[in-house]
Amino acid sequence: MTDALGRIWAIALNTFREAARIRVLYGLVVLVVGANLMAVVLGEMSVREEARVAQDIGVAATSLFGSLTAIFLGVFLLYTEIQRRTIHAIVSKPIERWEFVVGKYLGMAMVPTALVGMFALAMVVTLTWRGAPVTPAIAKALMLAWFEVLTVAAIAIFFSSFSSPFLSGIFALAMWVIGRLTPDIEAATQTAAPAIKWTAKIALEIVPDLHLFAVSGGQVDGAQVTVHDGFVSWSYVGLASAHAAGWIAALLAIACVLFRRRDFV
């Protein structure tokens, strides 16, 4: 078991170094700075709403750019090994394919995790600069956004284990959108035909409920929640993290099975 963990960690570190060399990610760092500058500008245009605007834009940008980064990396990093045919040298070594998939996921997840950390730091700096307090609600919202990003990364790895980058990107993006719109889809299909209602129900059952991680401005248990006042409890964050962990484990397990059966000849 120790040897397996060592191999997984080696693959994860190598994947992280490989991802860090992708120039697109440097553009995302610029977006981090740009999003916070936009929050400041929009806050200045509002009356006594600087902190509120900075919090809303900061949380939304963390979730959006973090998820898109996870999809991009999850789709391309695994496929790159196949395209370059380096996968032949890897699978010929004393390493299990499931170790390769898990290591790829962990290494790739480090990048959006670092991005979420940069967003959080930039958000704290912006709020402190505006003289606004950094409340526990902000910490909860950022932690939920992080769990969402990790779940989206597992979705991308799952599709990348058996499909092409183009289709994997389309499927992962569609799954992210559906997961985000779970309550809206449920409400829209209430008055639909039975066939549509059952189709939507089945689709929602096999898609992670990503709306759990982006609840600010919505309702939880019939109560309005927001990062500005009356946000979710830490127990909710814990349940949401357990939901994310369950989906990540399931998606990686299926990805490992599919990747094991994949023929690279």
Secondary structure as a PSIPRED ss2 file (coil, helix, strand):
# PSIPRED VFORMAT (PSIPRED V4.0)

   1 M C   1.000  0.000  0.000
   2 T H   0.000  1.000  0.000
   3 D H   0.000  1.000  0.000
   4 A H   0.000  1.000  0.000
   5 L H   0.000  1.000  0.000
   6 G H   0.000  1.000  0.000
   7 R H   0.000  1.000  0.000
   8 I H   0.000  1.000  0.000
   9 W H   0.000  1.000  0.000
  10 A H   0.000  1.000  0.000
  11 I H   0.000  1.000  0.000
  12 A H   0.000  1.000  0.000
  13 L H   0.000  1.000  0.000
  14 N H   0.000  1.000  0.000
  15 T H   0.000  1.000  0.000
  16 F H   0.000  1.000  0.000
  17 R H   0.000  1.000  0.000
  18 E H   0.000  1.000  0.000
  19 A H   0.000  1.000  0.000
  20 A H   0.000  1.000  0.000
  21 R C   1.000  0.000  0.000
  22 I C   1.000  0.000  0.000
  23 R C   1.000  0.000  0.000
  24 V H   0.000  1.000  0.000
  25 L H   0.000  1.000  0.000
  26 Y H   0.000  1.000  0.000
  27 G H   0.000  1.000  0.000
  28 L H   0.000  1.000  0.000
  29 V H   0.000  1.000  0.000
  30 V H   0.000  1.000  0.000
  31 L H   0.000  1.000  0.000
  32 V H   0.000  1.000  0.000
  33 V H   0.000  1.000  0.000
  34 G H   0.000  1.000  0.000
  35 A H   0.000  1.000  0.000
  36 N H   0.000  1.000  0.000
  37 L H   0.000  1.000  0.000
  38 M H   0.000  1.000  0.000
  39 A H   0.000  1.000  0.000
  40 V H   0.000  1.000  0.000
  41 V H   0.000  1.000  0.000
  42 L H   0.000  1.000  0.000
  43 G H   0.000  1.000  0.000
  44 E H   0.000  1.000  0.000
  45 M H   0.000  1.000  0.000
  46 S C   1.000  0.000  0.000
  47 V C   1.000  0.000  0.000
  48 R C   1.000  0.000  0.000
  49 E C   1.000  0.000  0.000
  50 E H   0.000  1.000  0.000
  51 A H   0.000  1.000  0.000
  52 R H   0.000  1.000  0.000
  53 V H   0.000  1.000  0.000
  54 A H   0.000  1.000  0.000
  55 Q H   0.000  1.000  0.000
  56 D H   0.000  1.000  0.000
  57 I H   0.000  1.000  0.000
  58 G H   0.000  1.000  0.000
  59 V H   0.000  1.000  0.000
  60 A H   0.000  1.000  0.000
  61 A H   0.000  1.000  0.000
  62 T H   0.000  1.000  0.000
  63 S H   0.000  1.000  0.000
  64 L H   0.000  1.000  0.000
  65 F H   0.000  1.000  0.000
  66 G H   0.000  1.000  0.000
  67 S H   0.000  1.000  0.000
  68 L H   0.000  1.000  0.000
  69 T H   0.000  1.000  0.000
  70 A H   0.000  1.000  0.000
  71 I H   0.000  1.000  0.000
  72 F H   0.000  1.000  0.000
  73 L H   0.000  1.000  0.000
  74 G H   0.000  1.000  0.000
  75 V H   0.000  1.000  0.000
  76 F H   0.000  1.000  0.000
  77 L H   0.000  1.000  0.000
  78 L H   0.000  1.000  0.000
  79 Y H   0.000  1.000  0.000
  80 T H   0.000  1.000  0.000
  81 E H   0.000  1.000  0.000
  82 I H   0.000  1.000  0.000
  83 Q H   0.000  1.000  0.000
  84 R C   1.000  0.000  0.000
  85 R C   1.000  0.000  0.000
  86 T H   0.000  1.000  0.000
  87 I H   0.000  1.000  0.000
  88 H H   0.000  1.000  0.000
  89 A H   0.000  1.000  0.000
  90 I H   0.000  1.000  0.000
  91 V H   0.000  1.000  0.000
  92 S C   1.000  0.000  0.000
  93 K C   1.000  0.000  0.000
  94 P C   1.000  0.000  0.000
  95 I C   1.000  0.000  0.000
  96 E C   1.000  0.000  0.000
  97 R H   0.000  1.000  0.000
  98 W H   0.000  1.000  0.000
  99 E H   0.000  1.000  0.000
 100 F H   0.000  1.000  0.000
 101 V H   0.000  1.000  0.000
 102 V H   0.000  1.000  0.000
 103 G H   0.000  1.000  0.000
 104 K H   0.000  1.000  0.000
 105 Y H   0.000  1.000  0.000
 106 L H   0.000  1.000  0.000
 107 G H   0.000  1.000  0.000
 108 M H   0.000  1.000  0.000
 109 A H   0.000  1.000  0.000
 110 M H   0.000  1.000  0.000
 111 V H   0.000  1.000  0.000
 112 P H   0.000  1.000  0.000
 113 T H   0.000  1.000  0.000
 114 A H   0.000  1.000  0.000
 115 L H   0.000  1.000  0.000
 116 V H   0.000  1.000  0.000
 117 G H   0.000  1.000  0.000
 118 M H   0.000  1.000  0.000
 119 F H   0.000  1.000  0.000
 120 A H   0.000  1.000  0.000
 121 L H   0.000  1.000  0.000
 122 A H   0.000  1.000  0.000
 123 M H   0.000  1.000  0.000
 124 V H   0.000  1.000  0.000
 125 V H   0.000  1.000  0.000
 126 T H   0.000  1.000  0.000
 127 L H   0.000  1.000  0.000
 128 T H   0.000  1.000  0.000
 129 W H   0.000  1.000  0.000
 130 R C   1.000  0.000  0.000
 131 G C   1.000  0.000  0.000
 132 A C   1.000  0.000  0.000
 133 P C   1.000  0.000  0.000
 134 V C   1.000  0.000  0.000
 135 T C   1.000  0.000  0.000
 136 P H   0.000  1.000  0.000
 137 A H   0.000  1.000  0.000
 138 I H   0.000  1.000  0.000
 139 A H   0.000  1.000  0.000
 140 K H   0.000  1.000  0.000
 141 A H   0.000  1.000  0.000
 142 L H   0.000  1.000  0.000
 143 M H   0.000  1.000  0.000
 144 L H   0.000  1.000  0.000
 145 A H   0.000  1.000  0.000
 146 W H   0.000  1.000  0.000
 147 F H   0.000  1.000  0.000
 148 E H   0.000  1.000  0.000
 149 V H   0.000  1.000  0.000
 150 L H   0.000  1.000  0.000
 151 T H   0.000  1.000  0.000
 152 V H   0.000  1.000  0.000
 153 A H   0.000  1.000  0.000
 154 A H   0.000  1.000  0.000
 155 I H   0.000  1.000  0.000
 156 A H   0.000  1.000  0.000
 157 I H   0.000  1.000  0.000
 158 F H   0.000  1.000  0.000
 159 F H   0.000  1.000  0.000
 160 S H   0.000  1.000  0.000
 161 S C   1.000  0.000  0.000
 162 F C   1.000  0.000  0.000
 163 S C   1.000  0.000  0.000
 164 S C   1.000  0.000  0.000
 165 P H   0.000  1.000  0.000
 166 F H   0.000  1.000  0.000
 167 L H   0.000  1.000  0.000
 168 S H   0.000  1.000  0.000
 169 G H   0.000  1.000  0.000
 170 I H   0.000  1.000  0.000
 171 F H   0.000  1.000  0.000
 172 A H   0.000  1.000  0.000
 173 L H   0.000  1.000  0.000
 174 A H   0.000  1.000  0.000
 175 M H   0.000  1.000  0.000
 176 W H   0.000  1.000  0.000
 177 V H   0.000  1.000  0.000
 178 I H   0.000  1.000  0.000
 179 G H   0.000  1.000  0.000
 180 R H   0.000  1.000  0.000
 181 L C   1.000  0.000  0.000
 182 T H   0.000  1.000  0.000
 183 P H   0.000  1.000  0.000
 184 D H   0.000  1.000  0.000
 185 I H   0.000  1.000  0.000
 186 E H   0.000  1.000  0.000
 187 A H   0.000  1.000  0.000
 188 A H   0.000  1.000  0.000
 189 T C   1.000  0.000  0.000
 190 Q C   1.000  0.000  0.000
 191 T C   1.000  0.000  0.000
 192 A C   1.000  0.000  0.000
 193 A C   1.000  0.000  0.000
 194 P H   0.000  1.000  0.000
 195 A H   0.000  1.000  0.000
 196 I H   0.000  1.000  0.000
 197 K H   0.000  1.000  0.000
 198 W H   0.000  1.000  0.000
 199 T H   0.000  1.000  0.000
 200 A H   0.000  1.000  0.000
 201 K H   0.000  1.000  0.000
 202 I H   0.000  1.000  0.000
 203 A H   0.000  1.000  0.000
 204 L H   0.000  1.000  0.000
 205 E H   0.000  1.000  0.000
 206 I C   1.000  0.000  0.000
 207 V C   1.000  0.000  0.000
 208 P C   1.000  0.000  0.000
 209 D C   1.000  0.000  0.000
 210 L H   0.000  1.000  0.000
 211 H H   0.000  1.000  0.000
 212 L H   0.000  1.000  0.000
 213 F H   0.000  1.000  0.000
 214 A C   1.000  0.000  0.000
 215 V C   1.000  0.000  0.000
 216 S C   1.000  0.000  0.000
 217 G C   1.000  0.000  0.000
 218 G C   1.000  0.000  0.000
 219 Q E   0.000  0.000  1.000
 220 V E   0.000  0.000  1.000
 221 D C   1.000  0.000  0.000
 222 G C   1.000  0.000  0.000
 223 A E   0.000  0.000  1.000
 224 Q E   0.000  0.000  1.000
 225 V C   1.000  0.000  0.000
 226 T E   0.000  0.000  1.000
 227 V C   1.000  0.000  0.000
 228 H C   1.000  0.000  0.000
 229 D E   0.000  0.000  1.000
 230 G C   1.000  0.000  0.000
 231 F C   1.000  0.000  0.000
 232 V C   1.000  0.000  0.000
 233 S C   1.000  0.000  0.000
 234 W H   0.000  1.000  0.000
 235 S H   0.000  1.000  0.000
 236 Y H   0.000  1.000  0.000
 237 V H   0.000  1.000  0.000
 238 G H   0.000  1.000  0.000
 239 L H   0.000  1.000  0.000
 240 A H   0.000  1.000  0.000
 241 S H   0.000  1.000  0.000
 242 A H   0.000  1.000  0.000
 243 H H   0.000  1.000  0.000
 244 A H   0.000  1.000  0.000
 245 A H   0.000  1.000  0.000
 246 G H   0.000  1.000  0.000
 247 W H   0.000  1.000  0.000
 248 I H   0.000  1.000  0.000
 249 A H   0.000  1.000  0.000
 250 A H   0.000  1.000  0.000
 251 L H   0.000  1.000  0.000
 252 L H   0.000  1.000  0.000
 253 A H   0.000  1.000  0.000
 254 I H   0.000  1.000  0.000
 255 A H   0.000  1.000  0.000
 256 C H   0.000  1.000  0.000
 257 V H   0.000  1.000  0.000
 258 L H   0.000  1.000  0.000
 259 F H   0.000  1.000  0.000
 260 R H   0.000  1.000  0.000
 261 R C   1.000  0.000  0.000
 262 R C   1.000  0.000  0.000
 263 D C   1.000  0.000  0.000
 264 F C   1.000  0.000  0.000
 265 V C   1.000  0.000  0.000
